[in-house]
Amino acid sequence: MHRVRVPTPHLGLSGHQVVDAGKAVASSLPPPGRLAYYTGLGALAVFGLVDWPVAAAIGVGVAVARRATRGRQRTGPARTGQS
């Protein structure tokens, strides 16, 4: 009987280090809804339904708008110059 042997590199990491690295990556990902949005946008670009610069501009625009909205919610509505 023939056995297939696939060599695996030895990284010198313990299981705890791998779990900690996974948690660090997961903490930097956007929430699932936003992750699905950006994944869908990337898929549109990959399959050529949208050119990649357009997809990138849409993604950046949405991120900037979301950040601006979040900042406005923290500080309250903008005040006008009326007294």
Biopython code that builds the backbone (N, CA, C, O; Angstrom):
import numpy as np
from Bio.PDB.StructureBuilder import StructureBuilder

atoms = [
    (1, "MET", "N", (0.838, -1.155, 0.000)),
    (1, "MET", "CA", (0.000, 0.000, 0.000)),
    (1, "MET", "C", (0.898, 1.239, 0.000)),
    (1, "MET", "O", (1.886, 1.311, 0.731)),
    (2, "HIS", "N", (0.532, 2.205, -0.834)),
    (2, "HIS", "CA", (1.293, 3.448, -0.916)),
    (2, "HIS", "C", (0.674, 4.477, 0.023)),
    (2, "HIS", "O", (-0.546, 4.586, 0.147)),
    (3, "ARG", "N", (1.540, 5.213, 0.666)),
    (3, "ARG", "CA", (1.084, 6.287, 1.542)),
    (3, "ARG", "C", (1.577, 7.610, 0.988)),
    (3, "ARG", "O", (2.704, 7.730, 0.509)),
    (4, "VAL", "N", (0.732, 8.560, 1.066)),
    (4, "VAL", "CA", (1.108, 9.907, 0.643)),
    (4, "VAL", "C", (1.546, 10.660, 1.881)),
    (4, "VAL", "O", (0.827, 10.728, 2.878)),
    (5, "ARG", "N", (2.729, 11.218, 1.799)),
    (5, "ARG", "CA", (3.240, 11.994, 2.928)),
    (5, "ARG", "C", (3.415, 13.438, 2.484)),
    (5, "ARG", "O", (4.131, 13.732, 1.526)),
    (6, "VAL", "N", (2.760, 14.309, 3.188)),
    (6, "VAL", "CA", (2.858, 15.735, 2.889)),
    (6, "VAL", "C", (3.679, 16.369, 3.995)),
    (6, "VAL", "O", (3.258, 16.392, 5.152)),
    (7, "PRO", "N", (4.851, 16.885, 3.643)),
    (7, "PRO", "CA", (5.675, 17.509, 4.682)),
    (7, "PRO", "C", (5.042, 18.824, 5.145)),
    (7, "PRO", "O", (4.545, 19.610, 4.338)),
    (8, "THR", "N", (5.071, 19.037, 6.429)),
    (8, "THR", "CA", (4.552, 20.283, 6.986)),
    (8, "THR", "C", (5.697, 21.036, 7.652)),
    (8, "THR", "O", (6.525, 20.434, 8.335)),
    (9, "PRO", "N", (5.745, 22.329, 7.459)),
    (9, "PRO", "CA", (6.822, 23.102, 8.075)),
    (9, "PRO", "C", (6.628, 23.203, 9.581)),
    (9, "PRO", "O", (5.502, 23.260, 10.076)),
    (10, "HIS", "N", (7.713, 23.224, 10.279)),
    (10, "HIS", "CA", (7.666, 23.398, 11.730)),
    (10, "HIS", "C", (7.826, 24.882, 12.024)),
    (10, "HIS", "O", (8.880, 25.463, 11.764)),
    (11, "LEU", "N", (6.792, 25.486, 12.559)),
    (11, "LEU", "CA", (6.812, 26.924, 12.801)),
    (11, "LEU", "C", (7.312, 27.290, 14.188)),
    (11, "LEU", "O", (7.611, 28.455, 14.449)),
    (12, "GLY", "N", (7.404, 26.335, 15.060)),
    (12, "GLY", "CA", (7.875, 26.626, 16.407)),
    (12, "GLY", "C", (6.868, 27.387, 17.243)),
    (12, "GLY", "O", (7.246, 28.137, 18.143)),
    (13, "LEU", "N", (5.586, 27.201, 16.954)),
    (13, "LEU", "CA", (4.540, 27.892, 17.701)),
    (13, "LEU", "C", (3.747, 26.884, 18.517)),
    (13, "LEU", "O", (3.500, 25.761, 18.078)),
    (14, "SER", "N", (3.357, 27.302, 19.700)),
    (14, "SER", "CA", (2.505, 26.437, 20.515)),
    (14, "SER", "C", (1.052, 26.635, 20.091)),
    (14, "SER", "O", (0.727, 27.574, 19.363)),
    (15, "GLY", "N", (0.200, 25.752, 20.549)),
    (15, "GLY", "CA", (-1.222, 25.873, 20.242)),
    (15, "GLY", "C", (-1.811, 27.163, 20.775)),
    (15, "GLY", "O", (-2.671, 27.769, 20.136)),
    (16, "HIS", "N", (-1.350, 27.586, 21.950)),
    (16, "HIS", "CA", (-1.854, 28.835, 22.542)),
    (16, "HIS", "C", (-1.466, 30.039, 21.686)),
    (16, "HIS", "O", (-2.251, 30.976, 21.543)),
    (17, "GLN", "N", (-0.273, 30.018, 21.123)),
    (17, "GLN", "CA", (0.157, 31.131, 20.277)),
    (17, "GLN", "C", (-0.677, 31.201, 19.005)),
    (17, "GLN", "O", (-1.010, 32.289, 18.534)),
    (18, "VAL", "N", (-1.013, 30.048, 18.455)),
    (18, "VAL", "CA", (-1.845, 30.022, 17.253)),
    (18, "VAL", "C", (-3.246, 30.542, 17.573)),
    (18, "VAL", "O", (-3.812, 31.310, 16.795)),
    (19, "VAL", "N", (-3.801, 30.138, 18.697)),
    (19, "VAL", "CA", (-5.130, 30.614, 19.107)),
    (19, "VAL", "C", (-5.098, 32.120, 19.346)),
    (19, "VAL", "O", (-6.013, 32.829, 18.927)),
    (20, "ASP", "N", (-4.062, 32.617, 20.011)),
    (20, "ASP", "CA", (-3.944, 34.058, 20.253)),
    (20, "ASP", "C", (-3.839, 34.830, 18.941)),
    (20, "ASP", "O", (-4.428, 35.903, 18.802)),
    (21, "ALA", "N", (-3.093, 34.290, 17.981)),
    (21, "ALA", "CA", (-2.975, 34.946, 16.677)),
    (21, "ALA", "C", (-4.328, 34.970, 15.973)),
    (21, "ALA", "O", (-4.690, 35.974, 15.361)),
    (22, "GLY", "N", (-5.071, 33.880, 16.055)),
    (22, "GLY", "CA", (-6.406, 33.841, 15.453)),
    (22, "GLY", "C", (-7.345, 34.850, 16.078)),
    (22, "GLY", "O", (-8.129, 35.487, 15.375)),
    (23, "LYS", "N", (-7.276, 35.004, 17.397)),
    (23, "LYS", "CA", (-8.112, 35.992, 18.083)),
    (23, "LYS", "C", (-7.734, 37.411, 17.671)),
    (23, "LYS", "O", (-8.602, 38.270, 17.518)),
    (24, "ALA", "N", (-6.439, 37.654, 17.494)),
    (24, "ALA", "CA", (-5.993, 38.987, 17.079)),
    (24, "ALA", "C", (-6.517, 39.319, 15.686)),
    (24, "ALA", "O", (-6.955, 40.442, 15.434)),
    (25, "VAL", "N", (-6.472, 38.348, 14.789)),
    (25, "VAL", "CA", (-6.986, 38.574, 13.435)),
    (25, "VAL", "C", (-8.494, 38.796, 13.479)),
    (25, "VAL", "O", (-9.004, 39.710, 12.831)),
    (26, "ALA", "N", (-9.206, 37.974, 14.231)),
    (26, "ALA", "CA", (-10.662, 38.095, 14.310)),
    (26, "ALA", "C", (-11.083, 39.432, 14.909)),
    (26, "ALA", "O", (-12.117, 39.977, 14.523)),
    (27, "SER", "N", (-10.307, 39.968, 15.838)),
    (27, "SER", "CA", (-10.678, 41.239, 16.462)),
    (27, "SER", "C", (-10.514, 42.416, 15.513)),
    (27, "SER", "O", (-11.118, 43.466, 15.730)),
    (28, "SER", "N", (-9.708, 42.264, 14.464)),
    (28, "SER", "CA", (-9.507, 43.369, 13.534)),
    (28, "SER", "C", (-10.450, 43.306, 12.332)),
    (28, "SER", "O", (-10.449, 44.217, 11.504)),
    (29, "LEU", "N", (-11.251, 42.250, 12.223)),
    (29, "LEU", "CA", (-12.204, 42.138, 11.127)),
    (29, "LEU", "C", (-13.441, 42.980, 11.417)),
    (29, "LEU", "O", (-13.804, 43.184, 12.576)),
    (30, "PRO", "N", (-14.089, 43.470, 10.356)),
    (30, "PRO", "CA", (-15.337, 44.200, 10.588)),
    (30, "PRO", "C", (-16.445, 43.245, 11.025)),
    (30, "PRO", "O", (-16.296, 42.028, 10.910)),
    (31, "PRO", "N", (-17.554, 43.789, 11.525)),
    (31, "PRO", "CA", (-18.686, 42.934, 11.903)),
    (31, "PRO", "C", (-19.164, 42.106, 10.704)),
    (31, "PRO", "O", (-18.905, 42.480, 9.560)),
    (32, "PRO", "N", (-19.853, 40.993, 10.949)),
    (32, "PRO", "CA", (-20.249, 40.094, 9.856)),
    (32, "PRO", "C", (-21.016, 40.765, 8.720)),
    (32, "PRO", "O", (-20.791, 40.433, 7.556)),
    (33, "GLY", "N", (-21.902, 41.687, 9.024)),
    (33, "GLY", "CA", (-22.660, 42.359, 7.967)),
    (33, "GLY", "C", (-21.771, 43.166, 7.044)),
    (33, "GLY", "O", (-21.917, 43.115, 5.823)),
    (34, "ARG", "N", (-20.851, 43.908, 7.630)),
    (34, "ARG", "CA", (-19.926, 44.697, 6.816)),
    (34, "ARG", "C", (-18.945, 43.806, 6.077)),
    (34, "ARG", "O", (-18.583, 44.093, 4.937)),
    (35, "LEU", "N", (-18.510, 42.720, 6.720)),
    (35, "LEU", "CA", (-17.598, 41.786, 6.067)),
    (35, "LEU", "C", (-18.262, 41.177, 4.838)),
    (35, "LEU", "O", (-17.617, 41.021, 3.801)),
    (36, "ALA", "N", (-19.544, 40.831, 4.942)),
    (36, "ALA", "CA", (-20.276, 40.286, 3.795)),
    (36, "ALA", "C", (-20.380, 41.328, 2.681)),
    (36, "ALA", "O", (-20.256, 40.991, 1.504)),
    (37, "TYR", "N", (-20.607, 42.588, 3.045)),
    (37, "TYR", "CA", (-20.704, 43.660, 2.051)),
    (37, "TYR", "C", (-19.391, 43.801, 1.283)),
    (37, "TYR", "O", (-19.383, 43.828, 0.052)),
    (38, "TYR", "N", (-18.282, 43.890, 2.019)),
    (38, "TYR", "CA", (-16.991, 44.055, 1.360)),
    (38, "TYR", "C", (-16.601, 42.810, 0.567)),
    (38, "TYR", "O", (-15.960, 42.918, -0.478)),
    (39, "THR", "N", (-16.983, 41.629, 1.057)),
    (39, "THR", "CA", (-16.711, 40.399, 0.316)),
    (39, "THR", "C", (-17.496, 40.386, -0.989)),
    (39, "THR", "O", (-16.960, 40.018, -2.034)),
    (40, "GLY", "N", (-18.754, 40.782, -0.932)),
    (40, "GLY", "CA", (-19.566, 40.854, -2.146)),
    (40, "GLY", "C", (-19.024, 41.868, -3.132)),
    (40, "GLY", "O", (-19.014, 41.626, -4.339)),
    (41, "LEU", "N", (-18.578, 42.991, -2.626)),
    (41, "LEU", "CA", (-17.989, 44.014, -3.487)),
    (41, "LEU", "C", (-16.722, 43.487, -4.155)),
    (41, "LEU", "O", (-16.488, 43.731, -5.339)),
    (42, "GLY", "N", (-15.909, 42.766, -3.388)),
    (42, "GLY", "CA", (-14.711, 42.150, -3.961)),
    (42, "GLY", "C", (-15.052, 41.099, -4.999)),
    (42, "GLY", "O", (-14.375, 40.992, -6.022)),
    (43, "ALA", "N", (-16.102, 40.317, -4.746)),
    (43, "ALA", "CA", (-16.513, 39.291, -5.712)),
    (43, "ALA", "C", (-16.978, 39.935, -7.014)),
    (43, "ALA", "O", (-16.681, 39.429, -8.096)),
    (44, "LEU", "N", (-17.703, 41.044, -6.918)),
    (44, "LEU", "CA", (-18.116, 41.752, -8.131)),
    (44, "LEU", "C", (-16.904, 42.182, -8.951)),
    (44, "LEU", "O", (-16.914, 42.094, -10.179)),
    (45, "ALA", "N", (-15.869, 42.642, -8.271)),
    (45, "ALA", "CA", (-14.654, 43.064, -8.969)),
    (45, "ALA", "C", (-13.924, 41.865, -9.563)),
    (45, "ALA", "O", (-13.433, 41.938, -10.690)),
    (46, "VAL", "N", (-13.846, 40.762, -8.819)),
    (46, "VAL", "CA", (-13.140, 39.573, -9.310)),
    (46, "VAL", "C", (-13.807, 39.029, -10.563)),
    (46, "VAL", "O", (-13.121, 38.646, -11.511)),
    (47, "PHE", "N", (-15.134, 38.991, -10.580)),
    (47, "PHE", "CA", (-15.846, 38.434, -11.729)),
    (47, "PHE", "C", (-16.057, 39.448, -12.847)),
    (47, "PHE", "O", (-16.699, 39.138, -13.850)),
    (48, "GLY", "N", (-15.532, 40.640, -12.686)),
    (48, "GLY", "CA", (-15.554, 41.628, -13.749)),
    (48, "GLY", "C", (-16.869, 42.364, -13.914)),
    (48, "GLY", "O", (-17.062, 43.051, -14.918)),
    (49, "LEU", "N", (-17.779, 42.243, -12.959)),
    (49, "LEU", "CA", (-19.040, 42.971, -13.058)),
    (49, "LEU", "C", (-18.847, 44.447, -12.731)),
    (49, "LEU", "O", (-19.612, 45.301, -13.178)),
    (50, "VAL", "N", (-17.817, 44.731, -11.949)),
    (50, "VAL", "CA", (-17.433, 46.100, -11.607)),
    (50, "VAL", "C", (-15.917, 46.162, -11.726)),
    (50, "VAL", "O", (-15.223, 45.254, -11.267)),
    (51, "ASP", "N", (-15.400, 47.218, -12.334)),
    (51, "ASP", "CA", (-13.942, 47.366, -12.407)),
    (51, "ASP", "C", (-13.388, 47.537, -11.000)),
    (51, "ASP", "O", (-14.033, 48.127, -10.133)),
    (52, "TRP", "N", (-12.166, 47.006, -10.781)),
    (52, "TRP", "CA", (-11.615, 47.034, -9.421)),
    (52, "TRP", "C", (-11.407, 48.440, -8.879)),
    (52, "TRP", "O", (-11.590, 48.641, -7.679)),
    (53, "PRO", "N", (-11.029, 49.443, -9.709)),
    (53, "PRO", "CA", (-10.914, 50.790, -9.118)),
    (53, "PRO", "C", (-12.267, 51.331, -8.631)),
    (53, "PRO", "O", (-12.335, 52.054, -7.637)),
    (54, "VAL", "N", (-13.334, 50.972, -9.342)),
    (54, "VAL", "CA", (-14.669, 51.405, -8.926)),
    (54, "VAL", "C", (-15.045, 50.722, -7.614)),
    (54, "VAL", "O", (-15.569, 51.365, -6.705)),
    (55, "ALA", "N", (-14.778, 49.420, -7.515)),
    (55, "ALA", "CA", (-15.072, 48.686, -6.281)),
    (55, "ALA", "C", (-14.271, 49.258, -5.114)),
    (55, "ALA", "O", (-14.793, 49.402, -4.009)),
    (56, "ALA", "N", (-13.005, 49.581, -5.362)),
    (56, "ALA", "CA", (-12.171, 50.154, -4.303)),
    (56, "ALA", "C", (-12.711, 51.519, -3.871)),
    (56, "ALA", "O", (-12.759, 51.824, -2.680)),
    (57, "ALA", "N", (-13.115, 52.334, -4.841)),
    (57, "ALA", "CA", (-13.658, 53.654, -4.513)),
    (57, "ALA", "C", (-14.957, 53.533, -3.719)),
    (57, "ALA", "O", (-15.186, 54.297, -2.781)),
    (58, "ILE", "N", (-15.801, 52.581, -4.089)),
    (58, "ILE", "CA", (-17.050, 52.368, -3.349)),
    (58, "ILE", "C", (-16.743, 51.933, -1.922)),
    (58, "ILE", "O", (-17.322, 52.459, -0.972)),
    (59, "GLY", "N", (-15.837, 50.977, -1.772)),
    (59, "GLY", "CA", (-15.485, 50.483, -0.441)),
    (59, "GLY", "C", (-14.909, 51.567, 0.446)),
    (59, "GLY", "O", (-15.282, 51.686, 1.613)),
    (60, "VAL", "N", (-14.001, 52.358, -0.105)),
    (60, "VAL", "CA", (-13.395, 53.447, 0.673)),
    (60, "VAL", "C", (-14.443, 54.509, 0.997)),
    (60, "VAL", "O", (-14.479, 55.031, 2.112)),
    (61, "GLY", "N", (-15.292, 54.826, 0.025)),
    (61, "GLY", "CA", (-16.337, 55.821, 0.262)),
    (61, "GLY", "C", (-17.295, 55.407, 1.366)),
    (61, "GLY", "O", (-17.675, 56.222, 2.206)),
    (62, "VAL", "N", (-17.684, 54.138, 1.360)),
    (62, "VAL", "CA", (-18.585, 53.632, 2.405)),
    (62, "VAL", "C", (-17.900, 53.681, 3.765)),
    (62, "VAL", "O", (-18.517, 54.063, 4.759)),
    (63, "ALA", "N", (-16.624, 53.295, 3.813)),
    (63, "ALA", "CA", (-15.895, 53.305, 5.087)),
    (63, "ALA", "C", (-15.750, 54.731, 5.626)),
    (63, "ALA", "O", (-15.923, 54.964, 6.823)),
    (64, "VAL", "N", (-15.435, 55.678, 4.747)),
    (64, "VAL", "CA", (-15.283, 57.074, 5.176)),
    (64, "VAL", "C", (-16.627, 57.636, 5.646)),
    (64, "VAL", "O", (-16.690, 58.316, 6.670)),
    (65, "ALA", "N", (-17.692, 57.355, 4.905)),
    (65, "ALA", "CA", (-19.016, 57.846, 5.295)),
    (65, "ALA", "C", (-19.447, 57.246, 6.629)),
    (65, "ALA", "O", (-20.029, 57.940, 7.462)),
    (66, "ARG", "N", (-19.168, 55.969, 6.835)),
    (66, "ARG", "CA", (-19.537, 55.317, 8.095)),
    (66, "ARG", "C", (-18.758, 55.939, 9.254)),
    (66, "ARG", "O", (-19.312, 56.172, 10.328)),
    (67, "ARG", "N", (-17.475, 56.203, 9.029)),
    (67, "ARG", "CA", (-16.651, 56.802, 10.084)),
    (67, "ARG", "C", (-17.128, 58.219, 10.398)),
    (67, "ARG", "O", (-17.181, 58.610, 11.564)),
    (68, "ALA", "N", (-17.475, 58.993, 9.363)),
    (68, "ALA", "CA", (-17.951, 60.360, 9.578)),
    (68, "ALA", "C", (-19.275, 60.355, 10.331)),
    (68, "ALA", "O", (-19.493, 61.188, 11.211)),
    (69, "THR", "N", (-20.153, 59.425, 9.992)),
    (69, "THR", "CA", (-21.438, 59.320, 10.673)),
    (69, "THR", "C", (-21.244, 58.917, 12.125)),
    (69, "THR", "O", (-21.913, 59.440, 13.016)),
    (70, "ARG", "N", (-20.338, 57.997, 12.356)),
    (70, "ARG", "CA", (-20.075, 57.543, 13.727)),
    (70, "ARG", "C", (-19.517, 58.692, 14.563)),
    (70, "ARG", "O", (-19.898, 58.845, 15.724)),
    (71, "GLY", "N", (-18.619, 59.504, 13.993)),
    (71, "GLY", "CA", (-18.062, 60.646, 14.712)),
    (71, "GLY", "C", (-19.120, 61.687, 15.024)),
    (71, "GLY", "O", (-19.089, 62.301, 16.091)),
    (72, "ARG", "N", (-20.059, 61.895, 14.107)),
    (72, "ARG", "CA", (-21.126, 62.869, 14.313)),
    (72, "ARG", "C", (-22.075, 62.390, 15.405)),
    (72, "ARG", "O", (-22.594, 63.202, 16.171)),
    (73, "GLN", "N", (-22.308, 61.087, 15.486)),
    (73, "GLN", "CA", (-23.199, 60.567, 16.523)),
    (73, "GLN", "C", (-22.595, 60.756, 17.905)),
    (73, "GLN", "O", (-23.331, 60.965, 18.869)),
    (74, "ARG", "N", (-21.285, 60.687, 18.025)),
    (74, "ARG", "CA", (-20.624, 60.863, 19.325)),
    (74, "ARG", "C", (-20.689, 62.308, 19.797)),
    (74, "ARG", "O", (-20.916, 62.568, 20.979)),
    (75, "THR", "N", (-20.491, 63.251, 18.875)),
    (75, "THR", "CA", (-20.410, 64.657, 19.258)),
    (75, "THR", "C", (-21.759, 65.348, 19.230)),
    (75, "THR", "O", (-21.878, 66.463, 19.738)),
    (76, "GLY", "N", (-22.770, 64.736, 18.662)),
    (76, "GLY", "CA", (-24.082, 65.356, 18.563)),
    (76, "GLY", "C", (-24.207, 66.109, 17.258)),
    (76, "GLY", "O", (-23.263, 66.155, 16.470)),
    (77, "PRO", "N", (-25.371, 66.703, 17.024)),
    (77, "PRO", "CA", (-25.585, 67.412, 15.760)),
    (77, "PRO", "C", (-24.714, 68.662, 15.673)),
    (77, "PRO", "O", (-24.339, 69.255, 16.685)),
    (78, "ALA", "N", (-24.407, 69.039, 14.448)),
    (78, "ALA", "CA", (-23.596, 70.238, 14.233)),
    (78, "ALA", "C", (-24.412, 71.461, 14.622)),
    (78, "ALA", "O", (-25.614, 71.530, 14.365)),
    (79, "ARG", "N", (-23.746, 72.421, 15.244)),
    (79, "ARG", "CA", (-24.429, 73.643, 15.672)),
    (79, "ARG", "C", (-24.328, 74.683, 14.570)),
    (79, "ARG", "O", (-23.318, 74.787, 13.874)),
    (80, "THR", "N", (-25.383, 75.435, 14.433)),
    (80, "THR", "CA", (-25.363, 76.531, 13.474)),
    (80, "THR", "C", (-24.889, 77.788, 14.185)),
    (80, "THR", "O", (-24.760, 77.794, 15.409)),
    (81, "GLY", "N", (-24.634, 78.830, 13.450)),
    (81, "GLY", "CA", (-24.123, 80.064, 14.023)),
    (81, "GLY", "C", (-25.193, 80.923, 14.668)),
    (81, "GLY", "O", (-24.907, 82.058, 15.050)),
    (82, "GLN", "N", (-26.413, 80.429, 14.805)),
    (82, "GLN", "CA", (-27.499, 81.222, 15.383)),
    (82, "GLN", "C", (-27.451, 81.174, 16.902)),
    (82, "GLN", "O", (-27.085, 80.158, 17.492)),
    (83, "SER", "N", (-27.828, 82.297, 17.535)),
    (83, "SER", "CA", (-27.849, 82.368, 19.004)),
    (83, "SER", "C", (-29.247, 82.454, 19.521)),
    (83, "SER", "O", (-29.454, 82.521, 20.733)),
]
sb = StructureBuilder()
sb.init_structure("model")
sb.init_model(0)
sb.init_chain("A")
sb.init_seg("    ")
for serial, (resi, resn, name, xyz) in enumerate(atoms, 1):
    if name == "N":
        sb.init_residue(resn, " ", resi, " ")
    sb.init_atom(name, np.array(xyz, "f"), 0.0, 1.0, " ", f" {name:<3s}", serial, name[0])
structure = sb.get_structure()
